[in-house]
Amino acid sequence: MKLRRSLPRPARYSGFGLLRHALGGAPWPPVWRRHDLRDRYDVVVIGGGVHGLATAYYLAANHGVNNVAVLERGYLGGGASGRNTAIIRSNYLTPEGVAFYHRSVRLYESLAADLNFNVMFSQRGHLTLAHTDSALRTMRWRAEVNKLQGVDSSLVGRSEIGSLVPHLDVSDRPRFPILGGLWHPPGGIVRHDAVVWGYARGADAAGVHLHQDTEVVGIDVTGGRVQGVRTNRGRIAAPAVVACTAGWASTVCDLAGVALPITTFPLQAAVTEPVRPFLDTVVVSGTRHVYVSQTDRGELVFGAAVDPFPSYSSRGSLEFTEGVAAHVLELMPALAPVRILRQWAGLCDMTPDFSPVMGPTPVEGFYVDVGWGTYGFKAGPVAGETMASLVATGKTPDLIAPFDLARFTDGRLVGERGAAAVGH
Amino acid sequence: MVLLPCPHCGPRDAAEFGYVGERAARPDPGAATPQQWRGYLYLRRNPAGWADELWLHRAGCGRYLAMSRHTVTGDIRAVRDAATGGAD
């Protein structure tokens, strides 16, 4: 897909600009502006995370639709976009999933240049460990599906794993020794806040209105067609409304009378005190329900499986901390003296087949980009690109056609459980 | 530790329980259309508030429990053995 480049651009960030500001002491302009609420927009996007902002950005950038509002109840990137563990990869199990996430990785690769915002995408390689024969079997399957789609992904043995990740215990000592792994060199981590801010800056420069502290309290539907939304700041008329929330998809879509196949679970993550750089890959263990990466600041980021029962609260639990620590130490015993600095939780909208729900709904003009489970952040750019295309042209892009809401009533599920997350 | 009230065993660690799902009326398999049946299988209310849920006290009495639980605060206002009392 080709991006149109006729956008009004914000003042470019550059080394020269940095020097000029440092010497001149002039204040930096705000990255995005505040606006009054218009009483009508061509498109209203609900949710100011990476999905909503990317959708708004690509509507303006690729389709010239810039009378767009992004409505965010809290602050931009304060939900799942700022709570994930920032892992990017495309080594999924289904051909539909692989093609979709492959496009997302491609967009991430050029995102910093496209947005003129350093998103610090580090393609350091992504290693998923197998501790059982069945996990190894699924990985062999995934590797072959990946290769057919042109994604760099292969099975590696214990000795290669030992040299890829020096501190990993590849001996027979653990209760579940490492048998092999799925090695995915294009995978990596990104600075998730920068992705949000970069899209927000680009969308704002293109004329999109970003409204924070603006909660949608109602969606007006008459004759099966969406008319607009009601917010805590007033009513907005809009012929197209896109729900891009993670964690509140069911409650938002319920306002339009659209039922979803979603159950919301919290997922907890934690970060340690900073240590010297030693880990330059992302290490994932399904059996151990944990994934580990090291940030540029030296902190180790740990993520886990979703909590055992549904909740809309983002409280942390001691059970999580104990569990994640035990699992990490089984993988890397040398980390025993490292202390956990903080933990947090985000909300995951789980679907029955571990694939998202994207596309039109029974309410004309009301679109969903929801059900993002534990894999929403890595899909942000491609979700924005495809949803923008759908809203602007009315045609569902091939990449997201398999993920429509009707698949649940038509019986066309896209089973991604084998590669979507850990420990389900 | 999250404690859940079991009508048979008293307050117990939530780790002893398994979350089964929302309680919903099962359509008549003989009369339901495929769309109705799949709606029953997949579509969920998923409220941010009071939810009617089915739980299994798998590491305790092994009984299925009908629980009214608040999904934001975690409060529980009613729990009973799913096999006794109350119409589903």
Interface residues (C-beta under 8 A of the other chain):
Chain A: W248 S250 T251 D254 A259 L260 P261 I262 T263 T264 P308 F309 P310 S311 Y312 S313 S317 L318 E319 P352 F408 T409 D410 G411
Chain B: M1 V2 A14 A15 F17 G18 Y19 G21 E22 P34 Q35 R38 G39 L41 Y42 L43 R44 R45 N46 P47 A48 A51 T71 V72 T73 G74
